[in-house]
Amino acid sequence: MKGKAVEAVALQHIVARLDDFKPRQRWWRRWVKRSAVAIILRELNDHIEILMIKRADREGDPWSGHMAFPGGRMDRGDITGLRTAIRETEEETGIYLDKAGHCIGRLSDIVSRPHSGRQPMVVTPYVFRLHTAVSIEANHEVAEAVWIPLSFLMDAERRETMEYGHGKLTLTLPCYFYGKRRIWGMSLKMLDELLSLV
């Protein structure tokens, strides 16, 4: 999809589609490590934008330097994954979602490959709509925060591929390049599910 059809997509349409959407939930997630992320949408000059962060380069972090959504692991004090997404977003970006916006739905659980130990980790994406302007105050975990136009992600001509090596295996994977920022992997999988609703 491209051109004016992309720009005609309204945030209210996304809200309605999420309201009807039934995400896949892993029934066994309560017995493994869990994380949650916030996919934050805002309307600006009749356009919809999505907030993404570039994670800071940190030794031992498997997602070091990756484009991602604000979020992280669930703490014992977090009653729900939604609370995890809100807390982690405030810590990483300074955006307090309970005041600046609200959750309009969630996407399907994603199972992350384990980086340590044998248990997988289940990541739950929550979608938020901002209703007030925000400023970003990134902490040490975030190298950069950027608002990406929804129209960019919906333009099929922007889609590219990349080579990913894992051991002796080389895979060709889909991706976007927004400037020098590469969007791929779990973040792209979440975006694809959101875009499929649009």
Disulfide bonds with the S-S distance in Angstrom:
none
